[in-house]
């Protein structure tokens, strides 16, 4: 908050607030700052003070002025390109997708102890348990710690862990041999292994929209052409997918990335009919499907999965444990057709050599002894109750859900521009996930994603209503 009695001018204090948010990617490149008049009203200062603050940001290269439109956060990639042109001997500018960075940083923005409905993970206190430390202790007694620490693990991953995963996947009717499984440093790394193995720069990839901004950015950073496919309640828009596939050999998609079950951010789950038609398209037009089942532990076992229907012929199944158990362990995996195994493993070897066998073996113990299953059951019960409370509060705050509430996330229409709302909520130390971040081209949106586990706080919704009313 601005303080008149400090040794700093109000303009300098205001500039510092915006500068911190820009540098921390809490305001995305291209985002429009509040108008001078609006900012003056919000902060209780004169328009002259706001102009002075914005001019300081402009002088620091953090914002740019667009004639007749206002002040916008400057894209640092543009700055790097300008510097590269002025200094030809400098190394090429890195392409770091800003939207993904904005989402990640906002998810982990913890300037206060307030619950953050924009976060993409369960609260740490939900994940607390006694069985994980117990599994680690059992593996590090005596000489066992030396065994896990002084030599590299199996390139494909700990064999006992892969056997446990094979049994776990059989429970959702996905028969997989341990030899078809490769472990990874989280599910995102598994997706990266697949992309680097099957694609080359310039290839075309279909992604669901709205969808996971991190995946959009990761593919773009690899030089892929990303084609958005609208995601509906039953599944992706098959007409759009067909048009992409019929665009010609040069533009024909090589890959389709899908979250079939409890889709992020909508909570949708794939219908059997849509799944069959997607697989028919994949066979007809010769593309692979990556099925990201990140939220499998929150979903019913009978949910429709492309990998189950396809028996891992054109599909590659990706999973992980960060959302449900041990985020910092970064344990993920992929299950793939046997014909692709050697190529995928080679990509993993070139990137990480292997993965920590100690954590993998500890997770195998938790799976085999039933600890993980019981933990997931407790989480689902708790999440059901949190979802009911969050939905009631959101509706009372004047929002409506554009998708039936399910899983961890709710897809909510606020009725106002959520990019502007995000800026206002930061003033109250709340971080949101605005709808624009879940689209490839980042169009303005009135939607936002809420985390049901973190959105059951009445104080948040009271603040939300106040800020939304001011914008409206």
N, C-alpha and C positions, 0 to 999 in steps of 0.2 A: 504494500500500500504506500501511497505517496505521503511524505511527512514534511510539513512546512518548516519545522524547526531545525532540520539538519543543516549541515554546511553545504549540501548539494542543492542545486536549483531543482525545482519541480520538473523542468524539461529534461535535465540530466537523469533524474531518477526514472522518469518514464522511458527514456531511451534505454536505460540499463535493463528495465523489465522486458522490453521487446527484444533487445539484443540477446538476452539469456535464452529466451524462448526460440529465437531463430537459430542460435548456435547449437542448441540442444535438439533441434529438429522437431520441436513442439509446434512450430509453425512451418508448414511445408513450403519449399520454393514454389513461387507462383501464387501463393495465398495473398489475398488483398487485405491490407490493414484496414481497420475501421476508418471511416471518413473522419476528417478533422473535427467536424461538428459533433459526430457521434462519439468519438473518443473523448472530446472535451466534456460531453454530458456524462459519459460513463465514469470518468475520473474526477469530475468536479473541479476542473481547471478551465482556463481560458483557451480559446482556439489558438491564440498566439503561442501558448506553452506547448500545445500539441505540434504545431508547425515546427517549432524549434527542436522538439524531440525527434520528429521525423527527419529533419534536416541533418541531425547528428547521425542517425542511422544511415542516411544517404551518403554522408561523408565517409562513413566506415565501410561502405560498399555492401551493406547488408540489405538495403532495399533499393528499388529503382522507381523512378517517377514515370508514369504513363500519362501522356497528355490527355486532359479532360476525363481521366479515369481514376487517378489517385496513386497511392503508394502500394507497391507490391514487393513481397519478399523476393530477393534476387536469387536466381538459380546459381549455386556455386559452380556448377559445371560450366555455365556461360563465362563466369569469372576465370576459370582455369583455361578455357579455350582462348579468351582474350589474352591471358598471360602467355600462352603458348605461341600465339601469333606475334606477340611483341618480342619474344625470346625464342627464336627457332631452335636453339641448341638445347632447350629444356626438354625433359621427357614428356611423352604424350599424357594428356589429362586422363585420369581414371574415370570410368563411367560408373558412378555410384548412384543407383536409383534413389531419388529423394523420398518418394512416397512410402517405400518400404521402410526406410530409415525413420521417417516420421511415425509410422505405426509402431515400430518396435520400441522407439524411445518413449512414445506416449504410453505404451503398455507397461513399461517399467519405471515410469515417472513417479517417484515416491517422495515428493517434497513434503508431504504430510502423512499422518496415519489414517486419513480418511479412506474409506473404500473407494476403489476406482472402477466404475462400471465399464470403462473402455478397455480394461485389461483382457488379455486372451488366455489367461490361465486361472486355475483354481487358487483360492487363497492358501498360503503355506500351512495355516493351521488345519485346513481340511486334510492335508496329506500326511500329517504326523502319524507315526506308527512305531511299534516296538519291534516288528519282525525284520525290517531292513537292517538295523544295527545288529540284531541277533545273527542274521545270515552272514554279515561281514565278520563278526567275531569268530564264527565257526570256521571261516576260511583263512583266518590270519593267525591261528594258534600255531606255535612252534615253527617248524620249517616250511609250513604251507605258504606263509607270507613271502618267503624267499622264492618259492616256485613261481608265484604270480608276478613277482617284481623284477626278477633278474633275467628273464628271457621273454622274447616276443611270443605273443599268442598265435593261435592258428590264423592264417590269413583270412579265411572265410568267417571266423568267429569261433568262440568257444564251442566245442562239439556238444557238450552236455546242454548248453543253452539252446543250441539249434535243435536238439532233440526235444527239449521242452517246448520250444516254439512250434515245432511240427505237431505235437500233441494238442497244443492250444488252438492252432488253426483248424485241426480236425474237428474241434468242438463247434465250429461255425460252418462245418461241411466243406472245408477247403483242404482236401488231401494233398499234403506236400511232403516230400522227402527232405530230411535235414540237409542233403547235398544240394538242394535247390535254394537254400537260405544263405544270405550274406548279411552279416551284422554291419552296423554303421554308427557314426557319431550323431545319433538322433535321426528322426524321420526326414528332416530337411536334407541331411547329407545323403540319405538313401535316394531321395529325388534327384539330387545332383549327380550321383553315380549313374543313374539311368540316363539323364540328359546328356552327360558327357560321353556316354557309350553309344547311344543310338542316334545322336544328332550332330550336325556340323553347323558352323556359323552360317546364317542365312536360311536355315531350314524353318519350316512353318509348323507352329504348335497351336493346337486348340486348347483354350482354357475356359472354365466356367466363369460367367459374370452375372451378378457380383461374385467375387471370389477372393482368394488369399493374395493380398498385395505383395507379400514376400515372394510368392511363386512367380507372379508377373515380373517383378524386378530381377529375380534370379535368372529367369529365362532371357530377359532383355540384356542382362549383363554378359550373357554367353553369346550374344549376337543373333538370337532367334527372332523370328517374326511371330508376334503373339496375336492370335485371332480370338476375340471374345465370343463365347457362345452363351446366350441368355439362359439362365437356369430357372426352371419353374418347379412347381411342387412335385411333379412326377419325374423330372429329370431335365437334361439339357434340351434345347430347341433343336429337334432333329432336322427340320427344314434348313436351318442355318448351317448345321454341320454338313448336310448334303450339298448345299451351294458351295461351301468351301472345298469339299472333296471333288466337285466337278469343275473347279476353276482352271484346271489344266495341270499338266505334269509338273511344271516348274513350281507352281504354288500349292500343290497338293500337300496337305498336312502329313507329317511323319509321326505325330504323337498327339494324344488327347490326354489331358490331366484332369482327373475327376475326383471329387469327394462324394462318394455315393451315399454314405450314411451320415446323418446329422451334419449336413453341409454347413460350412462356415462362409457367410454369416447367417444364412437363412434358417438353418435347422431342418431343411428339407431332406427327405430320404428317397432314394430311387425306387420307382415302381418296377415290377417284373417285366411288364410290357415294354417300357422304355429301355430297360437293360437289354432285352433281346434285340431290339432294333439297333441299338448302339453297336452291339457285337456283329450284327449283319453288315453294318456300314464298315466296320473295321476290317472284316473279311473281304468285302467287295473292293475297298479302296486301299487295302494293304497299309494300314497304320497300326501302331501299338497303342495300348491304353495303360496309363499308370493310375492305379486306384489307391488314393491316399486315405487310409482308414485310421487316421489319427485319433478319432473319437470313438473307436470301437468299444472301449471299456465302459462308455456311457450308453451304449446302444444295445437293443435286444439282439440276441444271437441269431434270430431268424430274419433279420433285416436283409434285403436284397443286395447282393454284392456281385459285381461284374466278374470278379475273379472266380467265384464259386460256380457261376453259370458257364464260364469259359474254361474252367479247369486249367488255368494258367497256360493257355495257348498263345493268345495275343495280349494278355493282360500281365502286368507286373504289380504285385501287391506290396504296399509299403505300410509299415506300422511303427509304433514307438511307445515309450512309456513316460515321456516327460509330462503329459497332460494329467496323469493319474497317480504317479508314484514318486519318481525321483528326478525332477527337472535337471538338476545339476550333474547327474550321472551321464546324460546325453547318450542313452542307449536306444538305438533304432535298428531296423532291419528291412530287408526286402526279400520277397519270394518270387522267383522268376522261372520262366520256361527253361528246361535243362539245356536247350540249345544256346541260350544266352549267358549261361552261368560263367563260362570261362572269360568272356569279354567283360562282363560286369565286375568280376573279381580282379581282373587286370587293372581296371580303372580305379578300384579301391586301393590296390597295392601302390599305384603311382601317387595317390593322394595322401594316404595315411599309413601305409604298410599294413597295419592291423588295428584292432580296437582293444580297449582294456578288458582282459579276460576276467579280472577280479570282479568287476561290477556285473559282467554278463553271468558269471557263475552264481553270484549272489541272487540275481533275479531268477535264475533257474530254480534255486531252492525255494524262493517265494512262490513261483508258479506251481512247482511240483507238490509242495506241502499245503496248497490251497489258500495261502495267505493273501495272494493277489485277488483271487476270486471273492473272498469274503470282504476284503477292503473295497473292491469295486461295488459290491452290493450295498455297503454302508454309504458310500459316496452317492450312489444313485438315489437312495432314499432321502438323503440330505438335500440333494440337488432338486428333487421333486418338490420338497417343501419350500426351498428358496425360490424356485420358479413360480410357484403359486403366489407367494408374497410379492415378488417383483412385478408380475403381471398386474396384480391388483393395484400396486402403486403407480405403475406406468399408465394404466387406464385412467386412474383418478387424476393424474397430472395432465390429462388431455391428449395423450398419445394413442395411437392404435397400431396393432401388429399387422404387417403386410404378409406375414407367414405364420402359420400355426405354431405357437411356442413349443419348442422341443429341444432336448439336449442342453448344452451349456449356453447357447447364444440366442438372443431375441433380435429380430429385425424390425425396427420400430420407426414409424413415421411421426416426426415431431411437428410438422407443419411449418417449420422455418429452416433457413439455410444452416445446415449443421456445421459447416466450416466456420461461419460467424459465431454460432453457438459454442463451438469448441474454444474459440478465443475468449469468449466471455466467461466460460466455466473455469478456465485456467486462473482467472482472477480469484476464484474461490477455492483454488487448489484441487480441482477435479479435472481428470483427463478423460476425454471422450474418444470414441472411434467413429468419426463421421463417415457417412455413406460414400463420399467421393473417393475415399482411400481404397474401396473395394471394386473399383472400375479401372480398366486399363488406361483410359484417357482422362480420368479424374474429373468428370463433369460435376457441376453443382448439384447438391442433393439435399432433400429434407429428411433423409433416412439416417439412422445411426444404429450401430450394433451395441447391444448391452450384454454384459456378462451376468447371468441370473444369480450366480453365487455372490457377486459384488454389488448388485443393484437392489438389494432388499433393505436399503437404508432410507428411512423417511426424510432425513435431513437433506440427503442428496436431491431427492425429488422436489422438496420445497425450494431449494436453491435453483434447480432446473426450471421450475415454473416461473420464478421471478426473472431469471435471465431470458427465458424464451419470450415472456411478455414484453420485456424491454426491446427485444429485437423486432417482434411483431408490431 
